[in-house]
Amino acid sequence: MGHMKTITVRFDRQSGQAVKPVHGICNGPLSESGLIDTSAFYEEIGIPFIRLHDTDTPTSRTLVDISRIFPNFDADESDPANYFFEHTDQLLLAIDRLGAKPIYRLGESIDHSIFKRYARPPKDFEKWTRICVNIIRHYNEGWAGGFTLGISYWEIWNEPDLGNEMWDGGTAQQYRDLYKTAVAGIKALDPSLKVGGCALAGVLDFAEDFFRQCAREAIPLDFFSFHLYYRRMEQLESYVTAIDRLLAKYGLSHVERIFDEWNYFGSDDMPDLELWRAIRDAERGLVAKSLFETAQSEIGASFAAASMIEMNRLPVDIATYYDGQPKLRYCGLFDRYAVPQKTYHAFRAYGRLYRLGGRIVETQARGEGLYVLAAAGEKKSGILISNYGGESDYYTVDMKKLHPARPIKAELYLLNHDRDLELERTEIYHGEDVAQTIRLENHTVCLLELTAAF
């Protein structure tokens, strides 16, 4: 046995902050044109938000893209006959049945082909906005045989800073003009709707110019969305802190921050830019295989848990993991047959802590690679621990100020190479202060649920 490491949880020191809804997912529960339905798994996680972008790619039959719903841009946008909603309706109703909230990306999905037919600036921003408004009317006001789903979040485009794959031939100023036009049209329909952008791929200068114009011209920005693929928590902290500083610089600190694409990414063998190229190169297929299988493994699971834990500390309000569609390589939750993988169980663990509805309490972890989040509820409390890159060792979980008047039932669940968030043991705690020893292998996620035993 190595030297003992300690995790301290102070149940008498509540922050007042609720556990954040950062266990959202991009896409699902329907994929493959509705053939695959992962609703039961989504329900088990208790997914709070589902972001719709690259939806059902590349078959595109239930895509939310403007070009799929309104296929002939030259047609009359005021005529319901020129819209095709049915496939998108099927998906939105499935999301509504789950009780999840959509983040609906108004725009187009990524296009890796030679000619970017739709992933380019619309030829008429005003008309494009009127089409978007009618889509919103269909889902929120019943227009064209629609629904009253109460969708709040409407995101304008995706990664316009990425260049030719998302904004081919367009400039940064054109994106700002599109956003300005769209937000005005949507707010004219319903000022309570939350409109934002720009699903930043990482170019901070692009974001700063966007913030500057929003601030200077008082253009509404209800949320700012951004993306990052990474494997070190320092990368996450550095990025979201930089965005936070830019928002503050332009008086936009009140803006919600939506981290709506993230996943495990990185390699010991090559820098990120080379890795991005390698995973698209068929002759280097083993590189892609290794990366995406790692994202589904206990490494990816402990990464995901550590990330969600860190987001509670960082300026992130909502997050959606990319992606939940089993056929996509980036789907860390399921294999291509929709069988849950290790990372699915990390989301399940976080969802259980979130559903307690408690308030975050103070924690302190002594040990490299340890990430801890604890919350205390009325009758149930929970401690989520991710050993993401730390030593395999025995750890003491030192719990302070538990309820002294009644015993506590403690259930320990483990997620590692051998277990899929399975109940490891149940114990009864007595007294205010209890120390529990747990063996945590590297890349283990542990959930400790504490229930008042009557």
C-alpha positions, 0 to 999 in steps of 0.5 A: 500500500502507498501512503494514504491520500485524503479527500475532505468533504465539509457538509457544514460548509455549503456554497449555496450553488446547485450542481450545474446542468453540464451533463447535456449531450449533442444530439439524440435520442433518435438517430439513423432517421429514427431507427436508433432510439436511445431514449431509455439511456438518456432518461437514465442519465437524466439529460438536461439539455440536448444541443441540435447540430450535425443531427443525423449526419451524414444521412441528414433526414432528420437534420434541423438544418435550415436547408433541410426544413426549407429546401428551396431558398428561393421559395415563398417563406411565408407559405407553410407548404414550402417547409418540411417539418415532419422528420424534425418534429419526430426528433423534437417530440422525442426530446420533449418526452424526455423532459430535456431542453433543446438548444436549437442551432439555426444554421447548417451542419459541418461540410467536409466535401469539396463544395460547401453547398450550405455551409456558407453565408446565406445569400439573403440575411433578412429572408434567412431570418424570416425562415428561422422565425417561422421555424420558431413559430412552428415549434413554439406557437403552433404555426404550420401544424406545429407545437407549443414546446417552449424552446428557449435557446436558439443558437445562430450558426456554428463555428463561423471562425472555423473557415471553409468547413462552416463559413465557406467564403464568408468573413467575420463581419458577415457573421456579425451582420447575420447574427445582428439581423437574426437576433433582431428578428427573433426578439421581435417575435418573442423578446423572452427567447434566448438567442446567442452564438457563435459556437466558437471553435477557438479563435479568441480574436473572432470572439473579441470582435463579436463581443465588441460589436455586441457591446458597442451597438447594444446587440442582444447576446443572451448566451455565448457558446464555445467548443473545445476538444482537449484532455488536460483540465488545464486546457479547459481552465485556460480557455474558459477563463480567457472567454470570461475575461473577454466577456468582462472586458466588454461588459458582458459578464451577465451572458450565459456561457454554454460549452456545447461541444467537448470531448476527449482529444489528444495524444502523447505521440503528436501535437493536436494539429497533426492529430486532427489531420491524422484522424481524417487520414484513412492510411492512419486509421489506427490513430483514429481507432486509438483516440475514439476507443480511448474516449469510450474507455475508463480513461474517457469516462474519468476524463468526462467526470473530471471535466463535469466536476471542473465545470462546476468550479469554472465559468460554465453554465450549461454544457453538452458533450459531442456526441450522442449518436451511436454511428458517430466516431465522436460518440463516447457514450455508445458503440455503433450498436448503441451499447453503453460504454464506460463514458455513458456510466460517467454521465450516469454517475453525474446525473445521479448527483445532479438529481439529488437537487442539493447544494454544493459543499466544500471539498478538498483533495490532496493528490494529483489528478483527483477531482471531487464534487459533493452536494448535500440534499434534504435526505440524500447527499452525494460525493463524486470522485474522478481519479483522472491520471492520479496514482492507484492508491488507497484514499481516505474520504474524510466526511465532516458534520454528517447528521449526528442524530441518525445513522447514514446508509452509505452506498459506494459505486465504482466505475473503472476497467472492471466495473460499470458504476456498480454497487461495491458495498453498503455501510452504515455510518454513525456520528458526525465525522466519518472517515471511509477508506476507498481503493481508487485505481487510476481512471476510476470514477467513484460515487458515494451516496449517503441516505438518512437511514430511518 
